[in-house]
């Protein structure tokens, strides 16, 4: 696949952190090679936000935002077609974006307008017929609109629709050198903001005020989408880790605070970090124990994350160690891959079939709640040939403000 018309001057002006041409061509080549092996004529991916919008961005280098579904039809040969909620006469993305996109289709569809449910589906139907596609690969069908998929399967009974998520995930999960460099920028951004939080924290401020200051800094440094979770509580009470809707508590002297940033950085790759803070007092023995146990469980997990490792087996070993401390087995997602998606495969879940490979990127965040205190170190790890290496430079300690 080649560019339609090269990269325009407007592209260079308006796109702050584009992925390299080299990397985009690498992805397209890998995908098309895999499609050829499986006899697939075209792939369809659709996303509607950035947090879990990685498939569309992986193929196009474009983010999906604001719950407006954007679709890409990626052929086994030639250049791609995009479908967006926009004017048919001036569809998004802008024509100057251009890289690898041959055709831009638009229609004014909105998921809140039920009578527009099939606008994008009919554009896909026309494409499949015009290009004589016999086998269509659906990427992450759970992210595709039900009405869309049902319409295509009903209207095109002679076309075979296959789930190709596994094929794409295996390619997407292993990061290239260009991707690793983008990931390092994101990790550095998380380290930078953690260094600034002690200077932002002050008794009497509300949790949401802290989030606002953090968001301003993140955006100024190239973050496109960020999730800031936190919770404060009087010392001796486990600190909750809450989404923004619940962050209306005033932070006071004598509080403990748990602070989590899950943000993408320049170029769209996600990372996350969690640390604990004590406001105006030294951490209690119980709090130190909770965070120390979290650190120990993080180190224990990281030692198991090596090329060829089985994620389900790691979960079993992790739970045995948790139980040995008198804690409940883990039933949540405590470690997972990351990239363009905030959470992506492989995950440390039962049922995960993907093995750990070199150049995978993981977030490991064990939670420990002793009933009196809460600890939850979260850091990023890059898998090397010798095992997992922690990427953050922020010390794993409780910070006293």
C-alpha positions as CSV (number, residue, x, y, z in Angstrom):
1,X,0.0,0.0,0.0
2,X,1.3,3.5,-0.9
3,X,0.3,7.0,-0.1
4,X,-2.4,8.5,-2.2
5,X,-0.7,11.8,-2.7
6,X,2.1,11.9,-0.1
7,X,2.0,13.9,3.2
8,X,0.7,17.4,2.6
9,X,2.0,20.6,4.2
10,X,-1.2,21.0,6.1
11,X,-0.7,17.5,7.5
12,X,2.7,18.5,8.8
13,X,1.2,21.7,10.3
14,X,-1.9,20.3,12.0
15,X,-0.9,16.8,13.1
16,X,1.2,17.2,16.3
17,X,2.5,13.7,16.8
18,X,1.9,11.5,13.7
19,X,3.1,8.0,13.6
20,X,6.0,7.5,11.2
21,X,5.4,6.5,7.6
22,X,7.7,3.6,8.2
23,X,5.5,2.3,11.0
24,X,2.2,2.7,9.1
25,X,3.6,0.8,6.2
26,X,4.9,-2.0,8.5
27,X,1.4,-2.5,10.0
28,X,-0.4,-2.5,6.6
29,X,2.1,-5.0,5.2
30,X,1.7,-7.3,8.2
31,X,-2.1,-7.1,8.1
32,X,-2.3,-7.7,4.3
33,X,0.1,-10.7,4.6
34,X,-2.1,-12.2,7.3
35,X,-5.2,-11.6,5.2
36,X,-3.7,-13.3,2.2
37,X,-2.9,-16.4,4.3
38,X,-6.5,-16.6,5.5
39,X,-8.2,-15.7,2.2
40,X,-9.8,-12.5,3.5
41,X,-10.7,-9.8,1.0
42,X,-11.4,-6.9,3.4
43,X,-11.3,-6.1,7.1
44,X,-13.9,-4.0,8.9
45,X,-13.1,-2.2,12.1
46,X,-15.3,0.3,13.9
47,X,-14.6,2.4,17.1
48,X,-16.3,5.3,18.8
49,X,-13.9,6.5,21.5
50,X,-10.3,6.7,22.3
51,X,-10.1,4.6,25.5
52,X,-11.0,1.5,23.6
53,X,-10.5,2.8,20.1
54,X,-7.3,1.1,19.2
55,X,-8.2,-0.9,16.1
56,X,-9.3,2.1,14.0
57,X,-6.3,4.1,15.0
58,X,-3.9,1.2,14.5
59,X,-4.9,1.0,10.8
60,X,-5.4,4.7,10.1
61,X,-3.4,6.7,12.7
62,X,-6.6,8.6,13.4
63,X,-8.4,8.7,16.9
64,X,-12.1,8.1,17.3
65,X,-13.8,10.5,19.6
66,X,-17.1,11.7,21.2
67,X,-19.0,8.4,20.6
68,X,-19.3,9.0,16.9
69,X,-18.6,5.6,15.3
70,X,-15.8,5.7,12.6
71,X,-15.2,2.7,10.4
72,X,-12.4,1.6,8.1
73,X,-12.5,-1.0,5.3
74,X,-9.0,-2.3,4.9
75,X,-8.5,-4.4,1.7
76,X,-6.1,-7.2,1.1
77,X,-4.7,-5.2,-1.8
78,X,-4.7,-1.4,-2.4
79,X,-5.7,1.5,-0.2
80,X,-8.4,1.8,2.5
81,X,-11.8,3.4,2.7
82,X,-13.1,5.2,5.8
83,X,-16.7,5.8,6.8
84,X,-17.5,8.6,9.2
85,X,-20.5,10.5,10.6
86,X,-20.0,13.6,8.4
87,X,-21.3,15.2,5.2
88,X,-21.3,13.0,2.2
89,X,-19.9,16.0,0.2
90,X,-17.1,16.8,2.6
91,X,-16.4,13.7,4.6
92,X,-14.0,13.3,7.5
93,X,-11.1,12.9,7.8
94,X,-10.0,16.0,5.9
95,X,-8.7,15.3,2.4
96,X,-5.2,16.5,3.3
97,X,-4.8,13.8,5.9
98,X,-4.5,11.3,3.1
99,X,-2.1,8.6,4.3
100,X,-3.2,5.3,2.8
101,X,-6.9,6.4,2.5
102,X,-8.2,6.2,-1.1
103,X,-11.9,6.9,-0.4
104,X,-13.6,8.9,2.3
105,X,-17.3,8.2,2.7
106,X,-19.6,10.2,5.0
107,X,-23.2,10.1,6.1
108,X,-25.0,11.9,8.9
109,X,-25.6,8.9,11.2
110,X,-25.9,9.1,15.0
111,X,-26.6,6.2,17.3
112,X,-29.2,8.3,19.1
113,X,-31.2,8.6,15.8
114,X,-32.5,5.1,15.3
115,X,-33.6,5.8,11.7
116,X,-29.9,6.4,10.8
117,X,-28.8,3.0,12.2
118,X,-28.1,1.6,8.7
119,X,-26.5,4.5,7.0
120,X,-22.9,3.3,7.5
121,X,-24.0,-0.4,7.0
122,X,-25.4,0.4,3.5
123,X,-22.1,2.2,2.5
124,X,-20.3,-1.0,3.6
125,X,-22.7,-3.1,1.6
126,X,-22.1,-1.1,-1.5
127,X,-18.3,-1.4,-1.0
128,X,-18.5,-5.2,-0.5
129,X,-20.6,-5.6,-3.7
130,X,-18.5,-3.2,-5.8
131,X,-15.3,-4.9,-4.8
132,X,-16.7,-8.4,-5.2
133,X,-15.6,-9.4,-1.7
134,X,-16.3,-13.0,-0.8
135,X,-14.8,-13.1,2.7
136,X,-15.1,-10.2,5.1
137,X,-13.1,-10.1,8.4
138,X,-14.7,-8.4,11.3
139,X,-12.3,-7.0,13.9
140,X,-13.7,-7.1,17.5
141,X,-17.4,-7.8,16.6
142,X,-18.4,-6.8,20.1
143,X,-17.4,-3.2,19.2
144,X,-19.4,-3.3,16.0
145,X,-23.0,-2.1,15.9
146,X,-25.5,-5.0,16.1
147,X,-27.8,-3.4,13.5
148,X,-24.8,-3.0,11.1
149,X,-23.6,-6.6,11.4
150,X,-27.1,-8.1,11.2
151,X,-27.9,-6.0,8.1
152,X,-24.7,-7.0,6.3
153,X,-25.2,-10.7,7.0
154,X,-28.9,-10.6,6.0
155,X,-28.3,-8.6,2.9
156,X,-25.2,-10.5,1.7
157,X,-26.0,-14.2,2.3
158,X,-23.3,-15.3,-0.2
159,X,-20.6,-13.4,1.7
160,X,-18.7,-15.1,4.5
161,X,-18.2,-13.0,7.6
162,X,-15.4,-14.2,9.9
163,X,-14.1,-13.0,13.2
164,X,-10.4,-12.0,12.7
165,X,-9.9,-10.4,16.1
166,X,-7.3,-13.0,17.1
167,X,-5.3,-12.5,14.0
168,X,-5.2,-8.7,14.4
169,X,-4.6,-8.9,18.2
170,X,-1.5,-11.1,17.7
171,X,0.0,-8.4,15.4
172,X,-1.1,-5.4,17.4
173,X,0.1,-6.7,20.8
174,X,3.8,-6.8,19.8
175,X,5.2,-3.3,19.7
176,X,7.6,-2.1,17.1
177,X,10.5,0.3,17.9
178,X,8.5,3.3,16.7
179,X,5.7,2.2,19.0
180,X,8.0,1.7,21.9
181,X,9.4,5.2,21.5
182,X,5.9,6.6,21.6
183,X,5.2,4.5,24.7
184,X,8.3,5.9,26.4
185,X,7.0,9.4,25.8
186,X,3.7,8.5,27.5
187,X,5.5,6.9,30.5
188,X,7.7,10.0,30.8
189,X,4.6,12.1,30.9
190,X,3.2,10.1,33.8
191,X,6.5,10.4,35.7
192,X,6.4,14.2,35.1
193,X,2.9,14.7,36.5
194,X,3.6,12.5,39.5
195,X,6.5,14.7,40.4
196,X,4.2,17.7,40.2
197,X,1.3,16.4,42.3
198,X,2.9,17.1,45.7
199,X,3.2,20.8,44.7
200,X,-0.4,20.8,43.5
201,X,-1.9,19.1,46.6
202,X,-3.0,21.4,49.5
203,X,-5.4,21.0,52.4
204,X,-8.8,22.4,51.7
205,X,-8.9,21.8,47.9
206,X,-11.4,19.5,46.4
207,X,-10.5,16.3,44.6
208,X,-11.9,17.6,41.4
209,X,-9.7,20.7,41.6
210,X,-6.6,18.5,41.7
211,X,-7.9,16.6,38.7
212,X,-8.4,19.8,36.8
213,X,-4.8,20.9,37.4
214,X,-3.5,17.6,36.3
215,X,-5.6,17.5,33.2
216,X,-4.4,20.9,32.1
217,X,-0.8,19.8,32.4
218,X,-1.4,16.5,30.5
219,X,-3.2,18.2,27.6
220,X,-0.4,20.9,27.3
221,X,2.1,18.1,26.9
222,X,0.3,16.2,24.2
223,X,-2.2,13.9,26.0
224,X,-5.4,13.6,24.0
225,X,-7.5,11.6,26.4
226,X,-7.0,11.1,30.1
227,X,-8.6,9.4,33.0
228,X,-7.7,10.7,36.5
229,X,-9.0,8.6,39.4
230,X,-8.5,9.3,43.0
231,X,-9.9,9.1,46.5
232,X,-9.1,10.7,49.9
233,X,-10.0,9.5,53.4
234,X,-8.9,10.1,57.0
235,X,-5.9,8.1,57.9
236,X,-6.9,4.7,59.1
237,X,-9.7,4.3,56.5
238,X,-9.0,2.6,53.2
239,X,-8.9,5.2,50.5
240,X,-11.3,4.7,47.6
241,X,-10.2,5.0,44.0
242,X,-13.0,6.8,42.3
243,X,-14.0,8.1,38.9
244,X,-14.4,11.8,38.3
245,X,-18.2,11.8,39.0
246,X,-17.5,11.0,42.7
247,X,-14.5,13.4,43.2
248,X,-16.3,16.0,45.3
249,X,-14.6,15.4,48.7
250,X,-12.5,18.1,50.3
251,X,-8.9,17.0,51.0
252,X,-7.9,17.8,54.6
253,X,-4.9,17.5,56.8
254,X,-4.6,14.0,58.2
255,X,-5.9,12.4,55.0
256,X,-4.5,9.6,52.9
257,X,-4.9,9.9,49.2
258,X,-4.6,7.4,46.4
259,X,-4.0,8.9,43.0
260,X,-4.2,7.2,39.6
261,X,-3.5,8.6,36.1
262,X,-4.5,6.7,33.0
263,X,-3.6,8.9,30.0
264,X,-2.5,8.6,26.5
265,X,0.5,10.6,25.6
266,X,1.9,12.3,22.4
267,X,0.9,9.9,19.6
268,X,-2.0,8.2,21.4
269,X,-0.4,5.4,23.4
270,X,-1.7,4.8,26.9
271,X,0.1,4.2,30.2
272,X,-1.0,4.4,33.8
273,X,0.5,5.0,37.2
274,X,-0.8,4.9,40.8
275,X,0.9,6.3,44.0
276,X,-0.2,7.1,47.5
277,X,0.0,10.4,49.4
278,X,-0.3,11.4,53.1
279,X,-1.4,14.9,53.8
280,X,0.3,16.5,56.8
281,X,1.3,13.2,58.5
282,X,3.5,10.2,58.3
283,X,2.0,7.0,56.9
284,X,0.7,4.5,59.4
285,X,2.2,1.1,59.8
286,X,-1.0,-0.4,58.3
287,X,-0.8,1.9,55.3
288,X,2.9,1.0,54.8
289,X,2.1,-2.7,54.9
290,X,-0.7,-2.4,52.3
291,X,1.6,-0.5,49.8
292,X,4.5,-2.8,50.6
293,X,2.4,-5.9,49.8
294,X,1.2,-4.3,46.6
295,X,4.9,-3.7,45.6
296,X,5.8,-7.2,46.5
297,X,2.9,-8.6,44.4
298,X,3.9,-6.3,41.5
299,X,7.5,-7.6,41.6
300,X,6.3,-11.2,41.9
301,X,4.2,-10.8,38.8
302,X,6.8,-9.0,36.8
303,X,9.3,-11.8,37.5
304,X,6.9,-14.2,35.8
305,X,6.3,-12.1,32.7
306,X,8.8,-13.6,30.3
307,X,8.5,-14.5,26.6
308,X,6.4,-17.7,26.3
309,X,4.7,-17.3,29.7
310,X,1.0,-18.2,30.0
311,X,-1.1,-15.4,31.4
312,X,-3.7,-17.7,33.0
313,X,-0.9,-19.7,34.8
314,X,0.5,-16.4,36.1
315,X,-2.9,-15.5,37.5
316,X,-3.1,-18.8,39.3
317,X,0.4,-18.3,40.9
318,X,-0.5,-14.7,41.8
319,X,-3.7,-15.8,43.6
320,X,-1.8,-18.5,45.5
321,X,0.6,-15.9,46.8
322,X,-2.3,-13.5,47.7
323,X,-4.0,-16.2,49.7
324,X,-0.8,-17.0,51.6
325,X,-1.0,-13.5,53.0
326,X,-4.6,-14.0,54.1
327,X,-6.0,-12.0,51.2
328,X,-8.8,-12.9,48.9
329,X,-8.0,-14.2,45.4
330,X,-8.0,-11.6,42.6
331,X,-11.2,-11.5,40.6
332,X,-10.5,-8.2,38.8
333,X,-8.1,-7.2,36.0
334,X,-4.8,-6.6,37.8
335,X,-2.4,-6.8,34.8
336,X,-2.9,-6.3,31.1
337,X,-1.5,-5.2,27.8
338,X,-1.7,-1.5,26.7
339,X,-1.2,0.5,23.6
340,X,-3.7,2.5,21.6
341,X,-6.3,0.9,24.0
342,X,-6.3,1.6,27.7
343,X,-6.7,-2.1,28.2
344,X,-5.8,-4.6,25.5
345,X,-4.6,-8.1,25.2
346,X,-3.0,-10.1,26.5
347,X,-4.7,-9.9,29.9
348,X,-4.0,-11.9,33.0
349,X,-7.4,-13.6,32.9
350,X,-8.5,-17.2,32.7
351,X,-9.2,-18.0,29.1
352,X,-6.5,-15.8,27.7
353,X,-4.9,-17.7,24.8
354,X,-2.2,-15.3,23.8
355,X,1.3,-16.0,25.2
356,X,3.7,-13.3,26.4
357,X,6.1,-12.2,23.7
358,X,9.1,-9.9,23.6
359,X,8.2,-6.2,23.0
360,X,4.8,-6.5,24.6
361,X,3.8,-3.7,26.9
362,X,2.0,-4.4,30.2
363,X,0.4,-2.5,33.1
364,X,0.7,-4.3,36.4
365,X,-1.4,-2.9,39.3
366,X,-2.1,-5.2,42.3
367,X,-4.6,-3.9,44.8
368,X,-4.3,-4.7,48.5
369,X,-7.1,-3.8,50.9
370,X,-6.4,-4.9,54.5
371,X,-9.6,-3.5,55.8
372,X,-7.8,-0.6,57.4
373,X,-5.6,0.6,54.5
374,X,-5.4,0.4,50.7
375,X,-2.3,0.0,48.5
376,X,-2.1,-0.1,44.8
377,X,1.2,0.4,43.0
378,X,0.7,0.6,39.2
379,X,3.6,0.7,36.8
380,X,4.4,-0.2,33.2
381,X,6.6,-3.0,32.0
382,X,8.2,-3.7,28.7
383,X,9.0,-7.4,27.9
384,X,12.5,-8.0,26.8
385,X,14.2,-11.2,25.9
386,X,15.3,-11.5,29.6
387,X,11.9,-10.6,31.1
388,X,9.9,-7.6,32.1
389,X,11.5,-4.2,32.8
390,X,9.8,-1.5,34.8
391,X,9.6,1.7,32.7
392,X,8.7,4.4,35.2
393,X,11.3,6.3,37.2
394,X,8.9,7.5,39.9
395,X,10.0,5.8,43.2
396,X,7.6,3.3,44.6
397,X,6.9,5.0,47.9
398,X,4.2,6.8,49.8
399,X,4.7,10.5,49.4
400,X,4.2,12.8,52.4
401,X,2.9,16.3,51.6
